[in-house]
């Protein structure tokens, strides 16, 4: 009996100790785990072209929860593209700087890339798998010199409540788009679709034409080579996209007189859409980023708010395209002070959670695979993979982009016929 009692007491003691230990032993932490001395005292500077960057500053605060003595700051550089090389060569070198895909392959930027760290190095511990593969650019040697923190695409803001009120289905194919525009015109909408049209930069004509032109080139490598070489023969590949622009304007589905009243392609586009009488507003994701902040600035929207989303423009009877491009990318200056801590911050930032959080604050499209985290952009998560095109991976160059931008603008304005624009490929500046 005594042996039994002793045995029971020993079991109770072990169980009690196990219970206590389970209470005091911390669970394995999830997410970011510091790999450097958390008492490290240093400065990290990010330079870029944004006037302000609240979303990044919020990430600074979160990083300081792990490294309280690291001073992080963001600095805007005036005339960014022209002064970046000089700044990187200076005494007060930034740790991280804005970059973009069009910088690759341009000899003018060779001095910049001479300072740039290869982010493909596995020793850095960056979670590259959280980023959509089509957004990651490799140079000729396979190095990754920049990583996207935001992405962009082209589409249209849709007033979902207006469609419900009118009993009209939001179009998902070209035929549906034409029928919907016709029906809305018959219901008294002067311009069922609208967009910025005063200048070729970010005009609605470009937003309409670019996805279709890129899709055409993606199906024909020889055509892409001609287009990048600015060969006049590539003009024929613009024709379907230019026909689309011309048809929408000539049929009155887009009223130029109404569009020309919009004075800029950002704030004024948003405020015009928030008036509530525009079924579809053509724009880029960069414009959509300003919607949340301007909801309260619109008297009309404040009085009568409505649900809206950003969707691909259905340019074919198979639907629209998701032109998946980086918006802002970060590069690391390998010659900066405190490179280890700089890479530690990048390791913290390049993750599903932090990139999504930044995109949510800025309301830009996240570069991660989690496209549906913001309901405004959720329609893009429904685009089939065979209709997702990454221009940078495809090899689209800036001179090519200039051609379709200016050709579409002049056709949309009525300054050129489609035939004229096609023959002028390679001459637009």
C-alpha positions as CSV (number, residue, x, y, z in Angstrom):
1,X,0.0,0.0,0.0
2,X,2.9,2.3,0.9
3,X,4.5,1.6,-2.4
4,X,1.3,2.4,-4.3
5,X,0.9,5.7,-2.5
6,X,4.5,6.7,-3.2
7,X,4.0,5.8,-6.8
8,X,0.9,7.9,-7.1
9,X,2.6,10.9,-5.4
10,X,5.5,10.7,-7.9
11,X,3.0,10.6,-10.8
12,X,1.2,13.7,-9.5
13,X,4.5,15.5,-9.0
14,X,5.6,14.8,-12.6
15,X,2.2,15.9,-14.0
16,X,2.3,19.1,-11.9
17,X,5.8,19.9,-13.1
18,X,4.8,19.3,-16.7
19,X,1.8,21.5,-16.3
20,X,3.9,24.3,-14.8
21,X,6.5,24.0,-17.6
22,X,3.8,24.2,-20.3
23,X,2.7,27.4,-18.8
24,X,6.1,29.1,-18.6
25,X,7.7,27.7,-21.8
26,X,7.0,30.2,-24.6
27,X,5.5,28.9,-27.8
28,X,7.7,28.9,-30.9
29,X,7.4,32.4,-32.4
30,X,5.8,32.7,-35.8
31,X,6.8,35.0,-38.6
32,X,10.0,37.1,-38.5
33,X,12.7,36.0,-36.0
34,X,15.7,38.4,-35.5
35,X,19.0,37.0,-36.6
36,X,21.3,39.8,-35.4
37,X,22.0,41.4,-32.0
38,X,18.7,43.2,-31.1
39,X,20.7,45.9,-29.3
40,X,22.4,47.0,-32.5
41,X,22.5,50.8,-32.9
42,X,22.7,52.1,-36.5
43,X,20.9,54.1,-39.1
44,X,19.2,52.9,-42.3
45,X,18.0,55.3,-45.0
46,X,15.6,54.6,-47.9
47,X,15.6,57.1,-50.7
48,X,12.9,57.4,-53.4
49,X,10.7,59.6,-55.5
50,X,7.5,59.6,-53.3
51,X,6.7,62.8,-51.6
52,X,5.9,60.8,-48.5
53,X,5.7,57.1,-47.6
54,X,3.5,56.4,-44.6
55,X,3.2,52.8,-45.5
56,X,6.9,52.3,-45.3
57,X,7.2,54.3,-42.1
58,X,4.7,52.0,-40.5
59,X,7.0,49.1,-41.3
60,X,9.9,51.1,-39.7
61,X,7.8,51.2,-36.5
62,X,7.2,47.4,-36.6
63,X,10.8,46.6,-37.3
64,X,11.8,48.7,-34.3
65,X,9.8,46.3,-32.1
66,X,12.6,43.8,-32.8
67,X,15.5,46.3,-33.1
68,X,14.6,49.4,-31.0
69,X,18.0,51.1,-31.6
70,X,17.9,51.0,-35.3
71,X,17.0,54.5,-36.7
72,X,15.1,54.1,-40.0
73,X,14.2,57.0,-42.3
74,X,12.7,57.7,-45.7
75,X,14.1,60.6,-47.8
76,X,12.6,61.9,-51.1
77,X,15.2,62.9,-53.7
78,X,14.2,65.7,-56.1
79,X,14.8,64.9,-59.8
80,X,15.3,61.3,-58.6
81,X,16.3,59.5,-61.8
82,X,19.0,62.1,-62.6
83,X,20.5,62.4,-59.1
84,X,20.4,58.8,-57.9
85,X,23.8,57.8,-59.3
86,X,25.4,60.9,-57.7
87,X,23.8,60.1,-54.4
88,X,25.1,56.5,-54.5
89,X,28.6,57.7,-55.2
90,X,28.5,60.3,-52.4
91,X,29.6,60.2,-48.8
92,X,26.2,59.9,-47.2
93,X,25.2,56.7,-49.0
94,X,21.6,55.4,-48.7
95,X,21.0,51.8,-47.7
96,X,18.0,51.1,-49.9
97,X,16.7,52.9,-53.0
98,X,13.8,52.9,-55.4
99,X,14.4,51.1,-58.7
100,X,12.4,50.0,-61.7
101,X,12.6,47.4,-64.4
102,X,13.3,49.9,-67.2
103,X,16.6,50.7,-65.6
104,X,17.9,47.3,-66.6
105,X,19.8,47.2,-69.9
106,X,20.3,50.9,-70.0
107,X,24.0,51.7,-70.1
108,X,23.3,55.0,-68.3
109,X,22.3,53.1,-65.2
110,X,25.5,50.9,-65.1
111,X,27.0,53.1,-62.4
112,X,23.8,52.5,-60.3
113,X,23.9,48.8,-60.7
114,X,27.6,48.8,-59.8
115,X,26.4,49.6,-56.3
116,X,23.5,47.2,-56.2
117,X,23.4,43.9,-54.2
118,X,22.4,40.7,-55.8
119,X,19.2,39.8,-53.9
120,X,19.1,36.3,-55.4
121,X,21.8,35.2,-52.9
122,X,20.2,32.5,-50.7
123,X,22.4,33.5,-47.8
124,X,20.3,36.7,-47.4
125,X,17.3,34.6,-46.4
126,X,14.7,36.5,-48.5
127,X,11.4,34.8,-49.0
128,X,11.2,35.3,-52.8
129,X,8.5,32.7,-53.0
130,X,6.0,35.1,-51.5
131,X,6.2,37.3,-54.6
132,X,4.5,36.5,-57.9
133,X,7.2,35.1,-60.2
134,X,6.3,37.4,-63.1
135,X,7.2,40.4,-61.0
136,X,10.8,39.4,-60.3
137,X,13.3,40.6,-62.8
138,X,16.6,38.9,-63.5
139,X,19.5,40.5,-65.4
140,X,21.5,38.7,-68.1
141,X,23.6,36.9,-65.5
142,X,20.5,35.8,-63.6
143,X,21.0,38.2,-60.7
144,X,18.0,39.9,-59.0
145,X,18.9,43.5,-58.6
146,X,15.5,44.7,-57.3
147,X,12.4,43.4,-55.7
148,X,8.8,44.8,-56.0
149,X,7.1,46.2,-52.9
150,X,4.0,47.3,-55.0
151,X,2.6,46.2,-58.3
152,X,0.3,47.8,-60.9
153,X,-2.1,46.9,-63.6
154,X,-4.7,48.4,-65.9
155,X,-8.4,48.3,-65.7
156,X,-11.5,50.2,-64.7
157,X,-13.2,51.3,-61.5
158,X,-16.7,49.9,-61.5
159,X,-19.6,51.5,-59.6
160,X,-21.2,48.2,-58.4
161,X,-24.3,49.9,-56.8
162,X,-25.0,51.8,-60.1
163,X,-25.1,48.5,-62.0
164,X,-27.4,47.0,-59.4
165,X,-29.7,50.0,-59.5
166,X,-29.9,49.9,-63.3
167,X,-30.4,46.1,-63.4
168,X,-27.3,45.7,-65.6
169,X,-24.7,43.0,-65.2
170,X,-21.0,44.0,-64.9
171,X,-19.5,43.0,-68.2
172,X,-16.9,40.2,-68.3
173,X,-16.5,39.8,-72.1
174,X,-16.1,42.2,-75.0
175,X,-19.6,41.5,-76.3
176,X,-21.1,42.1,-72.9
177,X,-19.1,45.4,-72.6
178,X,-20.5,46.7,-75.9
179,X,-24.1,45.6,-75.0
180,X,-23.8,47.2,-71.5
181,X,-22.5,50.5,-72.9
182,X,-25.3,50.6,-75.4
183,X,-27.9,49.9,-72.7
184,X,-26.5,52.5,-70.3
185,X,-26.5,55.1,-73.1
186,X,-30.1,54.3,-73.7
187,X,-30.7,54.8,-70.0
188,X,-29.3,58.4,-70.2
189,X,-25.6,57.9,-69.3
190,X,-23.7,60.3,-71.6
191,X,-20.4,58.5,-71.2
192,X,-20.8,54.9,-69.8
193,X,-17.0,54.7,-69.7
194,X,-14.7,57.6,-68.8
195,X,-11.1,58.4,-68.2
196,X,-8.4,61.0,-68.4
197,X,-7.8,62.3,-71.9
198,X,-6.0,65.6,-71.8
199,X,-2.5,64.2,-72.3
200,X,-0.9,61.0,-73.7
201,X,0.6,60.3,-70.3
202,X,-1.7,57.8,-68.5
203,X,-4.6,58.6,-70.8
204,X,-7.5,56.2,-71.0
205,X,-6.6,55.4,-74.6
206,X,-3.3,53.9,-73.5
207,X,-5.0,52.0,-70.7
208,X,-7.4,50.5,-73.2
209,X,-4.8,49.7,-75.9
210,X,-1.7,48.6,-74.0
211,X,-3.0,45.3,-72.6
212,X,-4.4,44.2,-76.0
213,X,-1.2,45.2,-77.8
214,X,1.0,43.4,-75.2
215,X,-1.2,40.3,-75.5
216,X,-0.9,40.3,-79.2
217,X,2.9,40.5,-79.0
218,X,3.1,37.8,-76.3
219,X,1.6,35.3,-78.8
220,X,4.3,36.1,-81.5
221,X,8.0,36.3,-80.5
222,X,8.9,37.6,-83.9
223,X,6.4,40.4,-83.6
224,X,7.8,41.3,-80.2
225,X,11.3,41.5,-81.7
226,X,10.1,43.8,-84.4
227,X,8.2,46.0,-81.9
228,X,11.2,46.3,-79.6
229,X,13.4,47.2,-82.6
230,X,10.8,49.9,-83.6
231,X,10.5,48.3,-87.0
232,X,7.6,49.8,-88.9
233,X,6.3,46.3,-89.8
234,X,5.3,45.9,-86.1
235,X,2.6,48.6,-86.6
236,X,0.2,46.0,-87.8
237,X,0.3,44.3,-84.4
238,X,-1.1,47.6,-82.9
239,X,-4.2,47.5,-85.2
240,X,-6.5,45.4,-82.9
241,X,-5.8,47.6,-79.9
242,X,-6.2,50.8,-81.9
243,X,-9.5,49.5,-83.4
244,X,-10.8,49.0,-79.9
245,X,-10.0,52.6,-78.9
246,X,-11.5,54.0,-82.1
247,X,-14.7,51.9,-81.7
248,X,-15.3,53.0,-78.1
249,X,-15.0,56.7,-78.9
250,X,-16.8,56.7,-82.3
251,X,-19.7,54.7,-80.9
252,X,-20.1,57.3,-78.1
253,X,-19.4,54.8,-75.3
254,X,-16.6,57.1,-74.2
255,X,-17.5,60.8,-74.6
256,X,-14.3,62.9,-75.2
257,X,-15.9,66.2,-74.3
258,X,-16.8,64.8,-70.8
259,X,-13.4,63.2,-70.4
260,X,-11.6,66.4,-71.3
261,X,-13.2,68.0,-68.2
262,X,-11.1,65.8,-66.0
263,X,-8.0,67.9,-65.2
264,X,-5.6,65.2,-64.0
265,X,-5.2,61.5,-64.1
266,X,-5.2,61.0,-60.3
267,X,-7.2,63.1,-57.9
268,X,-9.7,64.5,-60.4
269,X,-10.3,61.0,-62.0
270,X,-11.1,59.7,-58.5
271,X,-13.4,62.6,-57.5
272,X,-15.2,62.4,-60.9
273,X,-15.9,58.7,-60.3
274,X,-17.1,59.4,-56.8
275,X,-19.8,61.7,-58.2
276,X,-21.7,58.4,-58.6
277,X,-22.9,58.8,-62.2
278,X,-19.9,57.1,-63.9
279,X,-20.5,53.4,-64.4
280,X,-16.9,52.6,-65.4
281,X,-13.8,54.8,-65.0
282,X,-10.7,53.6,-67.0
283,X,-7.5,54.0,-65.0
284,X,-4.5,52.2,-63.6
285,X,-3.9,50.7,-60.2
286,X,-1.7,53.7,-59.3
287,X,-4.8,55.9,-59.6
288,X,-6.9,53.4,-57.5
289,X,-4.4,53.8,-54.7
290,X,-5.8,57.2,-54.0
291,X,-9.4,56.2,-53.6
292,X,-9.6,55.4,-49.9
293,X,-8.0,58.7,-48.9
294,X,-10.4,60.7,-51.2
295,X,-13.6,59.1,-50.2
296,X,-13.9,61.6,-47.4
297,X,-12.8,64.5,-49.7
298,X,-15.8,63.8,-52.0
299,X,-18.9,65.6,-50.9
300,X,-21.0,63.4,-53.3
301,X,-19.5,60.2,-52.0
302,X,-19.8,61.2,-48.4
303,X,-23.5,61.8,-48.9
304,X,-24.1,58.7,-51.0
305,X,-21.4,56.2,-50.7
306,X,-21.3,53.2,-53.0
307,X,-19.5,49.9,-53.4
308,X,-16.8,49.8,-56.1
309,X,-14.1,47.5,-57.4
310,X,-11.2,47.6,-59.9
311,X,-11.6,45.1,-62.6
312,X,-9.8,44.1,-65.9
313,X,-11.4,45.7,-69.0
314,X,-13.0,42.8,-70.9
315,X,-11.2,43.4,-74.3
316,X,-12.0,40.0,-75.8
317,X,-14.8,37.5,-75.6
318,X,-12.6,35.4,-73.3
319,X,-12.4,38.3,-70.9
320,X,-9.8,40.9,-69.8
321,X,-6.0,40.7,-69.2
322,X,-4.1,41.1,-66.0
323,X,-1.0,43.1,-67.0
324,X,1.1,42.3,-64.0
325,X,3.9,44.9,-63.6
326,X,6.0,46.1,-60.7
327,X,5.2,49.6,-59.5
328,X,7.8,50.4,-56.9
329,X,10.9,48.2,-56.4
330,X,13.6,48.3,-53.8
331,X,17.3,47.7,-54.4
332,X,20.0,47.4,-51.7
333,X,23.2,49.5,-51.9
334,X,25.9,46.9,-51.3
335,X,28.4,49.7,-50.4
336,X,26.3,51.2,-47.6
337,X,27.1,51.2,-44.0
338,X,25.5,48.5,-41.8
339,X,24.7,46.2,-44.8
340,X,23.9,43.3,-42.5
341,X,21.1,45.3,-40.8
342,X,19.9,46.6,-44.1
343,X,19.5,43.0,-45.3
344,X,17.8,42.1,-42.1
345,X,15.2,44.8,-42.7
346,X,14.7,43.5,-46.3
347,X,14.2,40.0,-44.8
348,X,11.6,41.4,-42.5
349,X,9.9,43.4,-45.3
350,X,9.8,40.7,-48.0
351,X,7.1,38.6,-46.6
352,X,3.4,38.0,-47.3
353,X,2.3,39.9,-44.2
354,X,4.5,43.0,-44.4
355,X,4.1,43.5,-48.2
356,X,0.3,43.0,-47.9
357,X,0.2,45.4,-45.0
358,X,2.1,48.0,-47.0
359,X,-0.1,47.6,-50.0
360,X,-3.2,47.9,-47.7
361,X,-2.0,51.3,-46.3
362,X,-1.0,52.6,-49.8
363,X,-3.9,50.8,-51.5
364,X,-1.7,49.6,-54.3
365,X,-1.8,46.0,-55.6
366,X,0.3,43.7,-53.5
367,X,3.2,41.9,-55.2
368,X,2.4,38.8,-53.2
369,X,0.4,35.8,-54.3
370,X,-2.4,36.9,-52.0
371,X,-4.3,39.1,-54.5
372,X,-7.7,38.9,-52.8
373,X,-6.7,40.5,-49.5
374,X,-8.1,43.8,-50.7
375,X,-11.6,43.5,-52.0
376,X,-11.2,46.4,-54.4
377,X,-8.6,44.3,-56.3
378,X,-10.2,40.9,-55.8
379,X,-11.4,40.7,-59.4
380,X,-7.8,40.4,-60.6
381,X,-7.4,37.2,-58.5
382,X,-10.1,35.6,-60.7
383,X,-8.2,36.2,-64.0
384,X,-7.0,32.8,-65.5
385,X,-3.3,32.2,-65.5
386,X,-3.2,32.2,-69.3
387,X,-4.4,35.8,-69.3
388,X,-1.9,37.1,-66.9
389,X,1.0,38.8,-68.7
390,X,4.2,40.1,-67.2
391,X,5.6,42.8,-69.6
392,X,9.1,42.8,-67.9
393,X,9.4,39.1,-68.1
394,X,8.1,39.1,-71.7
395,X,10.8,41.7,-72.6
396,X,8.7,44.8,-73.3
397,X,10.9,47.9,-73.5
398,X,10.1,51.6,-72.9
399,X,10.5,52.7,-76.5
400,X,7.9,50.1,-77.5
401,X,5.6,51.5,-74.8
402,X,6.0,55.0,-76.2
403,X,4.7,53.9,-79.6
404,X,1.4,52.4,-78.4
405,X,0.9,55.2,-75.9
406,X,1.1,58.0,-78.4
407,X,-0.6,56.1,-81.3
408,X,-3.6,55.2,-79.1
409,X,-3.8,58.8,-77.8
410,X,-3.8,60.3,-81.3
411,X,-6.3,57.8,-82.7
412,X,-8.6,58.3,-79.7
413,X,-8.4,62.1,-80.2
414,X,-9.2,61.7,-83.9
415,X,-5.8,63.2,-85.0
416,X,-4.9,60.0,-86.8
417,X,-6.7,57.2,-88.4
418,X,-5.8,53.7,-87.4
419,X,-4.2,53.1,-90.8
420,X,-2.0,56.2,-90.4
421,X,-1.0,55.2,-86.9
422,X,-0.1,51.7,-88.0
423,X,2.3,53.0,-90.7
424,X,3.9,55.5,-88.3
425,X,5.1,52.8,-85.8
426,X,8.6,53.6,-84.7
427,X,8.3,57.4,-85.2
428,X,6.3,58.4,-82.2
429,X,8.3,60.2,-79.5
